[in-house]
Amino acid sequence: MIESLIIALIQGITEFIPVSSSLHIILVSDIMNFKKFLLTSVSVHLGSLIALILFMFKNKDLNLILKDYKLIIRLLVFCVSPLFIIGFLMFSFFSQNLGISYFTIFFTLFFGIFLIIIDNLESKKNDIKNLSIKDLLIIGLFQCLSLIPGTSRSASIIIVSRFVGLNNESSIKLSLILSFPVILGAFSLTFFNYFESISFNISSVILDIIFSFIISYFAIKIFYKFSSARGFRFFGVYRIILSIFLLIYYF
């Protein structure tokens, strides 16, 4: 029970910020010698998904974007489908290669450096609606890197969004919007692929979902407010320090 609550806490804090939730869950599980329960992973992702839905529902700007059906269709086609296709085709590979490697540490460091760099970029497009098809496709392809532990879906979207000209707030909005179909897809794929091997403990599942939901919701609110105003340098520095720690701890 305690193990699953700790995982739910880590998931809630890290899922929507640019630091890689999967990397942190793997790291803490290794340090504390936790067993890796698939049911916990499914439950905490569902909690994060519910938190995201509530946040988007309460945020007026995100509500307006979500009502633009033409834009949503473009986002799904050009930003989400590349990740879904690669994730589906290589599901077995990524699900079996979740350890910490030099490759993982490299991307932790690499993305950390870029999170610092993007704070100095000029914002040319303050609205997601101003992104061209080319911009959206670039974002979609770059997001595929998030399949590698250590990259972070949020970081990949934010970094490439800033490079195509979006400001901090719009980059975060886009990251949150794209998070919904991606988390839902990952949750569904994992659940239905391993449904028969999952043994249910209803009280534990409900507790994991609720705890992950609460932590995720407040993490999104704090991250949205903090980084919209102050950028992403803090997370970049954190990732660089984390990469050094990973190198020392694992190698």
N, C-alpha and C positions, 0 to 999 in steps of 0.2 A: 504493500500500500504506500509506504513512504517513498519507495523508489519511483513509483508511477507519478506521485505528486511532484517530486523533484523534476522529473522529465517534463511534466505539464508546465511547471514554472519556467523552465528553460525554453520550452517551445513558445510559451506565451510572450516572453520577453524578446526573443530573438527572431520570431517568424517574419515580422514585417520591417525590421531594421536591417541595414546592409552589412550583416556580420555572419550570415549563414547559420541557420538553426540546426541543420543536419550535422554540421561540423561540431557545434557545441554539445549536441546530444551525444555524439560519438565520443567526444573528449571526456565529458563528465562520466559517461558510462564506463569508459576505460579506467579513469582515475578511481572511481568508487566501486569498480568491479560489479556493475549492475548487469543483470541479465537483460537481453534485448527482447522485450515482449512486443509482438506485432500488434496486439490488441491495444496496448498503450499508445503506440504510434498512430493508429487509426483514430482513437478517442481524442487525443490532444489536437490532432489536425481538424477534427470536426468542431472542437471548441473554438479554435482560431477562426474557422470559417464562419461560425455564427457571430463571433465578435466583429468580423469584417462586415458582415451584412448589416449589423446594427449601426456601425460607424458610418457606413455609406448612406444608410437610411436617414441618419440624423444630420449629415453634412449637406448643406444646401447646394454647394458647388458641385459635389459629386452627384447629387440627385439630378441636377440639370444635365450633366454629361451623360448619365445613364439613360436619360429620356431621349437623347439623340440617337435614334436607332441606326441611322446610316453610319454614324461614327462607330458605334459598337460593333456593327457588322465588319467594318474595315479593320478594327482592332482584332477581332476574332480571326479574320482571314489572314492578315499579314503579320500580326504579333504573336498570336497564340498557336495557330496551326503548325508552324515550324517546330515549336517545342513539343507539341503533342505527337507529331509524326516521329520525330527522333526518339522521344521518350518511350513511345509505344514499341518501336522497332528494337530498341536497345534496353528494354525494361529489365530483362534477365541479367544483362551485363552490369547495369548500374545497381541493381538490387543485391548483387553478389560482391560488389567491390566498393564497400562502404568504409574501409579502413583509412587511416591517416597515412599518406605517402608523401614523397618529395613533391609530387605533382600537386597535391592538395595544399601543401605549405607554400609552394610557389604562387598559386592563385590567391591564397590568403594575403600574401605580401603584395602581389601585383595589383590586386583590386584595392588594397589599402592605399597604395601610392596614388592610384587614379582618383580615389575619393578625395584626396587632398588637392590634386591638380584641378578637378572640376570646380572647386570653389572659386577659382580665378578666371573661369570662362565667362564670356559675355552671354547674356540672355537675349536672344533675338526673337524668340517666339514664346509669348506668355500664355498661350492657349493651346491645348491639345488638338483642337480643331484645325489649327494652322499647320499641322504636320502633313507632309506630302506622303503619297504611297511609298516613295523611295525611303523616306524617313521611317515609316512604320515597318517596312520590310527589314531595314537595317536593325531596328530595335528587336524585331522578332528573331532574327538570326543570332544576334548577340546574346539574347536571353537564353539560347540553347546552352550557353556555357554554364548556366546555373545547375545543370545536371551533374556537374562535377562538385563533389563536397569541397567546401572552402570558398566557393565563388559567391553564392547567395543570389537568389532570384531578384531580390530587392536591389542589391548593389549593381547587378548587371543592367537592370532597366534604368536605374537612376543615372549611372555613369553614361550610358549611350544616349539617354534622353538629354542630358546636359550638353553632350557633344553635338547633337543635332539642333541645339539652340533653346530648349525649354529652360525655364527658370526653376529654382529649387522647389517651389510649391507645386507647380504643374508636373514636375518629375515625380514627386511623391504621389500625387493624384493618379498618374498613369500607372505607377508601381502597384498601388492599391487596387485599381480597377482590374489590372491584368492578373493580380493575385487570385481573384475569385475563381475564374475558370481553371487556373493552374492547380490551386489547392483542391478544388472540387474534382478535377480530373485525376490527380494523384491519389486522393482519398478513395475514389471509386475504383480505380485500377488496382490498388492494393487490396481493398476490401473484397472485391469479386474474384481476384486471383487466389486469395488465401482464405476465402470464406470458410471452407470445410475444415481448415486447420486451426481456426480461431475458437477457443473455448471461452464462453461468456461468463463474466461475473457482473451482473447488472449494477450492483451498488458501486463497484469499483469503476466501471465504465462511466456511470453518471457523475461520479465525483471527479474523475479525470476531465470530463467534458466541461463541467461547471468551472473547475479551477483554471483550466486552460482558457476558457472564455473570458473570465474576469481579468486575468493577467494580460491576455492579448488585447482586450478592449482598451485598457488604460495605457498599455505600451504603444498602441497605435495613436492615441490622443496625444501623448507626450512627444512621441517622435514627430508627428505631423506639425505640432506647434513649434518644437525646438528647431528642427532642421529647415522648416520653411523660412525661419528668420535668421538662423545662424549657419546653415549649410551642413556639410558632411565631413569636415576636417576631423572632428572628434572621433568619428567612426574609422576614418583612415588611420589615424594614429593608433587607435586600439587594435586594428587588424595587424599593423606592423609589429606591435609588441606581442600580439598573440602568435604571429608566425615565428618569432624568435623563441617563444616558450615552447611551441610545438616541436621545433627543431631540436631543442635541448631535451625535451621530455621523451620523444620517440626515437631519437637517433643519437 
